[in-house]
Amino acid sequence: MNSTMRAIQVLAKGEPMRLVEIPIPQPGEGQVLISVEACGICHGDSKVIEGWASEYPRIPGHEVVGTIVKLGNNVSKWSVGQRVGIGWHGGHGHTTALSIDGGYAEYMVAYEDGLILIPEGITSEEVAPLLCAGETVFSALHNSRARMGDFVAVSGIGGLGHLAVQYARKAGFRVAAISRGEEKRELALALGAHIYIDSEKENVQEALQAHGGAKVIIATAPSSKVISSLIGGLGRDGELIIAAVSDEPLNWSAMDFLKGPNAVKGTFTDINEMEAAVRFSILTDVRPMIEVFPLEQAKEAYEKMMNAKTHFRAVLKIKD
């Protein structure tokens, strides 16, 4: 093994990503060294540039898949050669890529309690986005009020939504996909949606109510106006689950809830759901649609993702 590695660093708040050559980190107490095979590029990576990291320079990347190549002291759960994944939850109370370095690198140190085992049957590039985007919408459905046969809607057919539609269909729900324009109709139906609602041509609330109202709506489009409008599409005792990141205030009145009783909640990644999301994806053949980039193109790939020009999920392929 070489003594140095290639990595992408953010040197300080507001600085762009840079490709650097730095020493390979060594695992400490309760840590392992991972040879990174793939790392997803996620909107959350912007937080490193925005100054959320505990210190700089910092290596971004929180959808990391790789193979353990070295154990630190007192590691009991893992062995060399295992393929593992790590998401936002870095173990020992850390947040991957914010309080510890992430996976935009050839090697990464991780705490053993932040890892999950990655089974065979899925490539490292495919599984990487499931550790954040996939798990977020999987756990939203898994822990929702919906039961098999219920009517579920997914708003937004992008990086999160295209996975949510697949999960909902494979889990036995009647699925409506909601997006702007006709260009997403064919894709939504191919992903498993029974119904496509074009929000440019149809009133989404009325369209959902025409089918009895949704038991659960997963909101993945980051627009407060869109999210606010969805509550009217819920059936009785329905649930709106917000998976989108938006800083804008939501516009609801008490009457929106008195029509129900309806509930609104958010969802975020949960390490306890990550293994289940990966297993379910393998068992039911759910896969993210990905665009793969080499490590040296991380900056370009990140900018393409931030400008919504990526084919759903961008992934860095670090090693074969």
N, C-alpha and C positions, 0 to 999 in steps of 0.2 A: 504494500500500500504506500502511495506517495505521502509525503508529509504535508502537502498543500492541496487545496481544492479550489475549484471555481465556484463563485457564489455571486448572487445579486444582493447588493446592500443599498439601503437608504442611509446616507451619511448623517443627515440632520433633518429636522422638521422642514417640510417644504422642498426638500431637495429631490431631484429625479433619481430613479434607480440607476445603479452603476454595476457593471461586471468587474469583479475584483478577484485576485488570487490571494487567499488567506490560509493560515494553518488549519488543518483538520482538527476540529474540537475533540477533546477526549471525555469519555463519560465519567461522571463522578458517582457519588453514593446514590444507589437506586436508579441509575440512569443506564441507557444503552446508546450505542452509536449505530445509526442507521445509514446504509448506503441508499440514497434516495433514487427511486426509479421514476417517479412521476409526482407532479405537484399541480393541483388545480389553481387557476387564477380566478379570484373571486372579487366581487365589489368591495368586500370587507378589507381587502388589501390596501384600499385607499386610506384606511385609518393610520397605517404606518407613516404615510407621507403627510397626513394631516397633523401628526404630532402626538398620537395616542401611545406610542411606545414608551416604555419605562426608561429607556436609555438608547443612545445612538452611538455608532452605527447599528442598524438592525436589519436582519434578513427577513423579508416577508414570506408569506406562504403558509396557509393553515389547512390545506387539503393534501396531506402528504402520505405517500405510499412508498415503502422501501423494505429492504432486507436488513435484519440485525447482523452486524459484523463484529461487534465487540460489546462485552458486558462490563459495567462498572461494579463496584463492590456491593454485596448484599442484594443482588438482583435475583429474585426467586420465581418470577412468573414467566420468564422468557428465556430462550436459548438462541445461540448463534444459528443463522440460517432461516429463521422464521420470517415470513412476509407479514408486515404489520402496517397499520394506518394510524394517523393521528389527525384530529381536527382542532377546533378552537380550544378545546379543553386540554391543556398541556400537562396536567397532572401536578400534584403538590400545590394546587391553587394557582398555577400559572396559566396565562393565556398565550397560546402559540402565536408567534410573530409579533406580540406586543410586549410581554414580559420575558420571553425567551425567544431565541432565533427560530425562524421557520424553515420551510422546505425549498426555497428558491436557491438550492445549493446541491453540490454533489454528495455532501454528508450532513447529517443533523444529529444533535444529541437530544434525547427525549427521556422524560421520566417514565418508568415502567407502568405507573398507574394511569398514564394518559393514552396508552396504546390499546388497539384492538387487533385481533388476528384477522388477516385477510385470507379467506379460503381460496382454493383453486376454482377455476371456472369463469374467471373474469380477469381482464388485463389490468395492469396497474394504471394505465391511462384512463380506462373506463371507470375504475372504482374511485379514483381521486375525487371527482365532483360529488360523489355520494356522501363523502365525509362532512360536507357542509350543506350544499344545496339540496342533495337528495335526502339526507337525514332530516332536514328541517321540514320538508313537506311530508315525508313519510311519517314522522312522529306526530305532525298535525292531524293527519288522518287516523293514525293508530290510536291516538288518545282523544278522538273527537266523539261526539254524540251519535255519529252515523253508525249504522249496522248494515250488514250485507243486504242488498236489495234497496237500500235507501237512495234518494236522489241527491247527488253531490255535484257542486259546480266549482270549476277552477277558473278564476279571472286572471288573464294574462298568460300567453303561451310563449314564454321565454325560457331562460335558463332554469328557473324553478318550476314554472307552470308545465313545461313539456314533460317533466318527471312526475309532477302531481297527477296529470291526466293518466299516465301509465299506471301509477300506483293505484289510483281510484278504480280504474277498470279491472286490474288484476285482482283487487280485493273484493270484487263483487258488487260494486256500486253502479247505479245508473248515472252516467256522467254527462254533464254539460260543460263545454269549453267556451269561454267568453274571450273575445279579442276584437281589435279594431280592423275592419277591412276583410275582404273576401280571400286575400292571399293565404291566410292561415287555416281556412276551412279544410282543405284537403289534408294538410298535415295533422290537424287536430283529430279528424276522423281516423286517420291512419294510426295515430297514437292510441286510439281506443275510445274516443268520445262518441257517445250515442247522438249527441245534439251539438250543433255549433250555433252560437249566437254572435252575430256581427253587431257590435255596439254602435257602429256608425249608422246602421240602418234600422236597428230594432231598439225598443226600450227594454233594457236588460231586466228590470224589475217585472215588467209585464210578461216578458218571455218566460222567466222562471216561474212566475205565478201560474201561467198557462199550463205548466206541467205539475202544478200542485205546490210549488214553493220548495226550495232546497232545504234539506236537513242540515247540510253543512256547505258553506262557501269558503274556499281557500283563496285569499286575496294575495296575488303575487305581483301585480302591477304596481310600481311605486308612485301612485298618484292619489293624493288625498281625495280629490273629486271622485275618482273611480271607486275608491274604497268606501267612501261615505254613501254612495248610491246603492251599494250592494245589499245593505241591510233590508231594503224593501223587497228583495227577492227571496228572503227566508220564509219557510213554512212555519207553522206553529211549533214553538219550542226548538227553533233552529239556532244555528251557531255560525257566526262569522269569525274566521280565524285569519289573522293578519300575519303573513309571512314576508310582506314587502317592507323595504326600508324607505321611509319617507319622513322628513322633518316637518312637514306641513301639518297644521292642525286639522282634525277631522270635524265635520259639520253634522252633528246629530242633535236631536231634541229628545226630551223625555218621551214624546209620543212615538218615536221610533222603537222604543223598548216596550211601551205599553201595548203595542199591537201584538206582541209575541205570545208568551214571554220568550224573548230572544236574548242571546248572550254574544258578547264580543270579547275575544281574547287574542293575545299575540302568541307567537311560537318562535323558538330559537333552538339551536342545536343542543343535544343532550347526549353525553357520552354513553349513557345507559341504553340509548336507542340505536346507536351507530351500528353495532354488530347485527341487530335485528334488521336494520335497513339494508345492509349489505347482503345478508342471507336471503331476505325476501327478493331482492333484485336478482340474485343468481337463480333462485328457485323458479321465479316467474318470468325470467328473461327481460327484465326492465334494464334498459341501458340509456345513459345520457348521450345526447348528440354532441360530439366534441370536435374541436379544431386543435390540432397538436402543433406545438412550436418547440424549437430547441431552446436550451437555457439562455444562449446568447441573444435570443430575440425576446426575452422576457419583457423589456420595456415597451417594445412595439406591441407585443401581445396584450399587455396590460392596458395600453392606450386604446387599442382596438376594442377591448372588452368594455372599457369605460364609455366609449362612444357608441355602444350597442351595435357594433359591426361584427362581432364574433358570431359564429354559427352555434349559438346557444351556450356552450361552455368551452372556455379555453383551458388547455392543459399543457404544462411544460413536460416534455419527455427528457429526463435527465440521463437515464441509463437504460440499456436493453435488459 
